[in-house]
């Protein structure tokens, strides 16, 4: 557990950077899956689509899990489980406020949910274009 405010600040910056990395990779994989042009257009199942959709889903799941972990850590810090220490007095760690950083994972979660809907819509439309139906006949 992070007991020092500066350790938490360093952790939060690194975690937010990783969150952005995984989210942008999920966006790139989703874009690739939606714009993928197969070499053989008459093939019914394109392995490239399946791989790209699988990678996009995997990256999105990792990004959402990381996002929820970051939000839980911000909540732990907010409710006093992580305090600013006295040893970094020269850098003024006593007055560290993390409320401005709490906004970032919440907004990224909105982007991730929108990306999940785009990914689901793209997969459903691709299945329809291949003639694969679901639900009532």
Long-range contacts (C-beta under 8 A, 24 or more apart in sequence): 1-76, 1-81, 1-82, 2-73, 2-77, 2-82, 3-82, 3-83, 3-85, 4-82, 4-83, 4-84, 4-85, 4-87, 4-88, 4-93, 5-82, 5-83, 5-84, 5-85, 5-88, 5-93, 5-94, 5-96, 6-84, 6-85, 6-88, 6-91, 6-93, 6-96, 8-73, 8-77, 8-82, 8-96, 8-98, 9-93, 9-96, 9-98, 11-73, 12-70, 12-73, 12-74, 12-98, 12-101, 15-66, 15-69, 15-70, 15-73, 16-70, 16-101, 16-104, 16-105, 18-66, 19-63, 19-66, 19-67, 19-70, 19-104, 19-105, 19-108, 20-108, 22-59, 22-62, 22-63, 22-66, 23-60, 23-63, 23-108, 23-111, 23-112, 23-115, 25-59, 26-56, 26-59, 26-60, 26-63, 26-112, 26-115, 27-115, 29-55, 29-56, 29-59, 30-56, 30-60, 30-115, 30-118, 30-119, 30-122, 32-56, 33-119, 33-122, 34-118, 34-122, 44-130, 44-131, 45-130, 49-126, 53-119, 53-122, 53-123, 56-119, 57-119, 60-112, 60-115, 60-116, 60-119, 63-108, 63-112, 64-109, 64-112, 67-105, 67-108, 67-109, 67-112, 70-105, 71-102, 71-105, 71-106, 71-109, 74-98, 74-101, 74-102, 74-105, 78-102
